[in-house]
């Protein structure tokens, strides 16, 4: 099947070409072209409408509900953006569980498979029965990493905190999905909602999330805002657990991070003689390794982390403001059946809540205070794009 040149070009063009096209469209009057309408949207919209009966042939947001197994009843939003497809779970913090490009899966799904809410959600280490991976799940806000109990009478609010916290299993309210044209000529796909982590006599933290993808761009941007609606300082541990699996993750793939220093989390990791950035074949019962990275950033504080597979010709890049994430961890599990790499920008250490409490530097948010974070996931394709990413890393490292 031949793809119309105008539509294919919208995916193949780089940022400079898109900018030039917009300028050209903006300079045309209604009399000069019948592709420009009164809203100012130019040829891209008319070209797509000319080639399709419905724009849903190419792009849509669609509420769905799963019907069987552990995922039974799970409500979600499926988003298609040309060859990019992802699913945001309305019942689980709007985290993205599936992320595909040209039909290839790029993420990790753990043994229990796709999960809705269940009795394993917030019970200590039992959380491992519901941590399923996906493109990312949100960790926090009272705890990240191992379960921890804060005793009464200390500096911080007492409580028992499950592995990776409770926000990742919190269902969204005020859920909205939309697909619309902008005045600049972009077809924008959006998912948004609000999650509340709260307890009687305890915390009251509200996260507002918006996930955006623009047709013609193989990326999604996650924008989050957390407000403390309680009347005391509240701990705010906040990590994005981003997970990559087969077929993107395979022997010969590479983790690309502008890392100035990689520190093993523990003795098991220190005993791992394989380079942290190289991906080996799966090995039965091999233990996980976890590294704490010190990232290089550009003059604007921006940095990135990625997994690339030259044989597949694909990679996924996470871009973010490193100043908002003073900690960055890599979870590397080469065990057969648990074959995954996690890239984890965070405001807290993988050493966990207890480590921060002992140091007296557990991050907190003041009453009615707000913090914002965002990250962008971009699919790169082809040897040239992978080479450019490696060059970007080397430039940051100087």
C-alpha positions in Angstrom: 0.0 0.0 0.0 1.3 3.4 -0.9 1.1 6.1 1.8 0.2 9.6 0.5 3.3 11.7 0.3 1.9 14.5 2.5 1.0 12.2 5.4 4.2 10.2 5.2 6.2 13.5 5.1 4.6 14.6 8.3 6.2 11.7 10.1 9.5 11.9 8.2 10.1 15.6 8.5 12.5 17.1 11.1 11.7 20.1 13.3 13.2 22.6 10.9 11.1 21.4 8.0 8.0 21.5 10.1 8.8 25.0 11.2 9.5 26.1 7.6 6.2 24.6 6.4 4.3 26.4 9.2 5.8 29.7 8.2 5.0 29.2 4.6 1.4 28.3 5.5 1.1 31.4 7.7 2.2 33.6 4.9 -0.5 32.5 2.5 -3.8 34.3 2.3 -7.2 32.6 1.7 -7.0 33.8 -1.8 -3.6 32.2 -2.4 -4.5 28.7 -1.4 -7.7 26.8 -0.7 -5.8 24.7 1.9 -5.8 27.5 4.5 -9.1 27.8 6.4 -10.4 30.7 8.6 -8.9 29.2 11.7 -5.4 29.6 10.3 -4.7 25.8 10.1 -2.9 25.1 6.8 -2.1 22.3 4.4 -1.5 19.5 6.9 -5.1 19.4 8.1 -6.5 19.6 4.6 -4.1 16.9 3.3 -5.1 14.5 6.0 -8.8 15.2 5.6 -8.5 14.6 1.8 -6.9 11.2 2.3 -9.2 9.9 5.0 -12.8 9.4 5.8 -12.1 9.8 9.5 -9.0 11.0 11.2 -9.3 8.0 13.5 -7.7 6.0 10.6 -4.5 7.7 11.8 -4.9 9.1 15.3 -7.4 8.9 18.1 -8.0 8.7 21.9 -10.4 6.0 22.9 -11.7 4.9 26.4 -11.5 1.1 26.8 -12.1 -1.4 29.5 -10.4 -4.8 29.9 -12.6 -7.9 30.3 -10.6 -10.8 31.7 -8.0 -12.0 34.1 -6.2 -9.8 36.6 -7.0 -6.8 34.3 -10.8 -7.4 34.5 -12.6 -4.1 34.8 -9.5 -2.0 34.3 -10.4 1.3 32.6 -7.9 2.9 30.4 -7.4 5.3 27.4 -5.9 3.9 24.2 -4.1 6.5 22.1 -3.0 6.0 18.5 -0.7 8.5 16.9 0.2 7.0 13.5 2.7 4.2 14.1 2.9 5.1 17.8 0.3 3.5 20.2 0.1 3.7 23.9 -2.4 2.9 26.7 -2.9 5.1 29.8 -4.6 3.4 32.8 -7.3 5.5 34.3 -7.6 3.1 37.2 -3.9 3.3 38.0 -2.8 6.9 38.1 -2.9 7.3 34.3 0.4 5.5 34.1 1.3 4.2 30.7 1.2 0.3 30.5 1.7 -0.3 26.8 3.9 1.6 24.4 4.4 0.4 20.8 5.9 1.7 17.6 5.3 0.2 14.2 3.8 -2.8 16.0 6.9 -3.5 18.1 6.6 -3.6 21.9 9.1 -1.4 23.6 8.3 -2.0 27.3 8.4 -4.7 30.0 5.4 -6.6 31.4 6.1 -8.7 34.5 4.9 -12.2 35.1 1.5 -11.4 36.6 0.6 -9.5 33.4 -1.7 -6.6 33.1 -3.3 -5.8 36.4 -6.3 -3.8 37.6 -6.6 -2.9 41.3 -6.4 -5.9 43.6 -5.6 -7.0 47.1 -1.8 -7.0 46.4 -1.7 -3.3 45.6 -0.5 -1.8 48.9 0.6 -4.6 51.2 4.4 -4.3 51.7 6.4 -6.6 49.4 3.1 -8.1 48.2 3.2 -5.1 45.8 5.5 -7.2 43.6 2.4 -9.2 42.6 0.9 -6.1 41.0 4.0 -4.2 39.8 3.7 -5.0 36.2 6.2 -2.6 34.5 4.8 -0.7 31.5 6.4 2.3 30.0 6.4 3.9 33.4 4.7 3.7 36.8 4.7 6.5 39.3 6.4 5.8 42.6 5.6 7.7 45.8 4.5 9.8 47.4 5.2 8.7 51.0 7.7 6.1 49.9 9.7 4.7 47.0 11.6 1.4 46.8 11.5 -1.1 49.7 8.7 -1.1 52.3 9.4 1.0 55.4 7.8 1.8 58.8 8.4 5.2 60.3 8.0 5.0 64.1 5.9 7.3 66.3 7.5 10.4 67.9 10.0 11.2 65.2 10.6 14.1 62.9 8.4 12.7 60.2 4.8 11.4 60.2 4.6 7.8 61.4 3.2 5.1 59.2 3.7 1.8 57.3 4.6 2.4 53.7 4.4 -0.2 51.0 6.9 -0.9 48.2 7.1 2.1 45.8 4.2 3.8 47.6 0.5 4.1 46.9 0.1 6.7 44.1 0.7 4.1 41.4 -2.5 2.3 42.2 -4.6 5.3 42.8 -7.5 5.6 40.3 -7.9 8.9 38.4 -10.8 11.3 38.8 -11.9 14.0 36.3 -10.5 11.8 33.5 -10.5 13.5 30.1 -9.3 12.5 26.6 -9.3 14.7 23.5 -8.0 14.9 20.0 -8.0 18.3 18.3 -6.3 20.7 16.0 -4.3 23.7 17.2 -4.0 27.1 15.5 -0.5 26.2 14.6 -1.6 23.2 12.6 -0.8 20.4 15.0 -3.2 17.5 15.7 -2.9 17.0 19.4 -3.9 13.9 21.4 -4.4 14.5 25.2 -5.2 12.5 28.3 -5.6 14.1 31.7 -6.9 13.5 35.2 -6.4 13.9 38.9 -5.2 11.4 41.6 -5.5 11.9 45.3 -3.4 10.1 47.9 -5.1 10.8 51.2 -5.8 9.4 54.6 -8.0 10.5 57.6 -5.7 12.4 59.9 -3.0 12.0 57.4 -1.7 13.2 54.0 -3.7 14.9 51.3 -1.6 15.0 48.1 -3.2 15.7 44.8 -1.5 15.0 41.4 -2.9 16.5 38.2 -1.5 14.8 35.1 -1.6 15.5 31.4 -0.2 13.3 28.7 0.2 14.8 25.3 1.3 13.5 21.9 1.3 15.4 18.6 0.5 13.6 15.3 3.6 13.3 13.2 6.0 13.2 16.3 6.9 9.8 17.7 6.8 11.0 21.3 4.7 11.6 24.4 5.1 14.2 27.1 4.0 13.7 30.7 3.3 16.8 32.7 2.6 16.4 36.4 1.7 18.8 39.2 1.4 17.7 42.9 -0.2 20.0 45.5 -0.2 19.4 49.3 -3.8 20.1 50.3 -3.1 19.2 54.0 -2.1 21.6 56.7 1.3 20.1 57.6 4.5 19.5 55.7 4.2 16.2 53.9 7.0 13.9 52.6 7.0 13.9 48.9 9.2 11.1 47.4 8.6 11.1 43.6 10.1 8.7 41.1 9.2 7.6 37.5 9.9 3.9 37.1 10.5 3.6 33.3 10.7 0.0 32.1 12.0 -1.4 28.8 11.8 -5.0 27.6 12.0 -7.4 24.7 12.3 -7.0 21.7 13.8 -3.6 22.3 15.8 -5.1 25.1 17.9 -8.0 23.7 21.5 -9.1 23.7 23.6 -6.4 22.1 21.2 -3.5 23.0 22.7 -0.6 25.0 21.8 1.7 27.8 22.8 5.2 26.8 23.2 7.6 29.8 25.5 10.7 30.1 26.8 9.2 33.4 29.8 10.8 35.1 29.8 8.1 37.7 27.9 4.9 38.4 27.7 3.7 42.0 26.5 0.1 42.8 23.6 0.1 45.2 24.8 -3.0 47.1 27.4 -5.8 47.2 25.5 -7.9 44.7 25.7 -5.1 42.2 29.3 -4.5 43.0 30.1 -8.1 42.2 28.5 -7.8 38.8 31.4 -7.6 36.4 29.4 -6.8 33.3 29.3 -3.2 32.2 26.2 -1.3 33.4 25.5 -0.1 29.8 25.7 -3.5 28.0 22.7 -5.8 27.7 23.4 -9.5 27.9 21.3 -12.5 27.0 18.8 -13.7 29.7 20.4 -16.0 32.3 18.4 -18.2 34.7 18.2 -16.9 38.3 20.6 -14.1 37.7 20.2 -11.4 40.4 19.3 -7.8 39.6 21.9 -5.0 39.6 21.0 -1.4 40.6 23.2 1.6 39.9 23.0 5.2 41.1 24.2 7.6 38.3 25.5 11.1 38.4 24.2 12.7 35.2 25.8 15.3 33.0 23.4 18.0 31.8 23.5 20.8 29.2 23.6 24.6 30.0 19.8 24.5 30.5 20.0 21.6 33.0 18.5 19.2 30.5 19.6 15.5 30.4 18.4 12.2 29.1 18.5 8.4 29.4 17.8 5.8 26.7 17.8 2.2 25.6 18.8 1.6 22.0 18.9 -1.6 19.8 20.9 -1.2 16.6 19.8 -4.6 15.2 16.2 -3.5 15.6 17.0 0.0 14.5 15.0 1.5 17.4 15.5 3.3 20.7 13.5 5.1 23.3 14.9 8.4 24.8 13.7 10.0 28.1 14.3 13.7 28.2 14.0 15.7 31.5 15.2 18.6 33.6 18.0 17.0 35.7 17.7 19.8 38.3 14.2 18.5 39.2 15.6 14.9 39.6 18.7 15.0 41.8 18.8 11.2 41.8 18.9 8.8 38.8 18.9 5.1 39.1 19.3 2.2 36.6 17.7 -1.1 37.4 19.2 -3.9 35.3 17.7 -7.3 35.5 19.1 -9.9 33.1 17.4 -12.8 34.8 15.4 -15.1 32.5 11.7 -14.3 32.8 12.5 -11.0 34.6 14.4 -9.5 31.7 14.2 -5.7 32.0 16.0 -2.4 32.3 14.5 0.3 34.4 15.5 4.0 34.1 14.4 6.0 37.1 14.6 9.8 37.4 13.7 10.7 41.0 13.8 13.3 43.7 14.8 10.6 46.2 17.4 7.8 46.5 16.8 4.2 45.8 18.2 3.7 49.3 14.6 4.5 50.4 12.7 6.5 53.0 14.7 5.2 56.0 18.0 6.3 54.5 16.6 9.8 54.0 15.1 9.9 57.5 18.4 9.0 59.1 20.1 11.8 57.1 17.4 14.3 58.0 16.9 15.2 54.3 13.6 13.5 53.4 12.0 15.8 50.8 8.8 17.5 52.0 6.2 19.8 50.5 4.7 22.7 52.5 1.0 23.1 53.1 -0.8 24.2 49.9 2.6 24.0 48.1 2.9 22.7 44.6 5.7 21.0 42.6 5.8 20.3 38.9 7.8 17.8 36.9 7.7 16.6 33.3 9.4 14.1 31.0 9.2 13.3 27.3 9.6 9.8 25.8 10.7 9.8 22.2 11.1 6.9 19.8 14.2 7.2 17.6 14.6 5.1 14.4 17.6 4.2 12.3 21.4 4.1 12.6 21.7 7.9 12.0 19.4 8.7 14.9 21.2 6.3 17.2 24.5 7.7 16.2 23.2 11.3 16.9 22.1 10.2 20.4 25.6 8.7 21.2 27.1 12.0 20.0 24.8 13.9 22.3 25.9 11.8 25.2 29.6 12.3 24.4 29.1 16.1 24.1 27.5 16.3 27.5 30.3 14.3 29.0 32.8 16.6 27.3 
